[in-house]
Amino acid sequence: MSTSEKRQRERNIQKQWTPKLATAFTAVSDAFLRHYRDLKLTNTEAMLLIHLISYKWDDEAPFPSFDTLANRMGLTKEQVRAHALSLVRKKCLGRTIRPGHSNLFHFEPLFEKLEKLVIEYEKDGRRKEARRKHSAIADENKNIPD
């Protein structure tokens, strides 16, 4: 079992928080936390996405109202709407407008961008590791007498 697998297995929400606080939580991918700045998202946009994800309980699109989100975030409805529009323009959020009902919010654009970033970073990490190994071998070869 790899170190990463062991670490993942040992994670327990009650150990990270407290049993009382662990009764309700929102799963946020570490990839999102590591890379939202790479997507040029502001902290407020990132928090809006986290709040939206807190309403995503399955593969259906969540539909919290802008009023609800504004109350949770301490913003006005107009500010939340502007941040959501910014996320749509940045292609990090999809939105289906439903007249007379709250919008449906879609995360596929965000997930696709994050998956591409993760793949790029994994490739870059493998390249760096290969360069380190090559450099170490080259250093060892320098010390071999002729």
FENCORHU-V711248 format. One record per backbone hydrogen bond with DSSP energy under -0.5 kcal/mol. NH is the residue of the N-H (numbers start at 1). CO is the residue of the C=O. If there is no record, write none. Layout:
BEGIN
NH_CO / NH_CO
END
This chain:
BEGIN
6_2 / 7_3 / 8_4 / 9_5 / 10_6 / 11_7 / 11_8 / 15_12 / 16_12 / 17_13 / 22_18 / 23_20 / 24_21 / 28_26 / 33_29 / 34_30 / 35_31 / 36_32 / 38_35 / 39_35 / 40_37 / 41_36 / 46_42 / 47_43 / 48_44 / 49_45 / 50_46 / 51_47 / 52_48 / 53_49 / 54_50 / 55_52 / 56_53 / 57_55 / 62_105 / 69_65 / 70_66 / 71_67 / 72_68 / 73_69 / 74_70 / 75_70 / 80_76 / 81_77 / 82_78 / 83_79 / 84_80 / 85_81 / 86_82 / 87_83 / 88_84 / 89_85 / 90_86 / 91_88 / 92_87 / 93_87 / 94_106 / 96_104 / 97_95 / 99_97 / 101_98 / 104_96 / 105_62 / 106_94 / 111_107 / 112_108 / 113_109 / 114_110 / 115_111 / 116_112 / 117_113 / 118_114 / 119_115 / 120_116 / 121_117 / 122_118 / 123_119 / 124_120 / 125_121 / 126_122 / 127_123 / 128_124 / 129_125 / 130_126 / 131_127 / 132_128 / 133_129 / 134_130 / 135_131 / 136_132 / 137_133 / 138_134 / 139_135 / 140_136 / 141_137 / 142_138 / 143_139 / 143_140 / 144_141 / 145_143
END
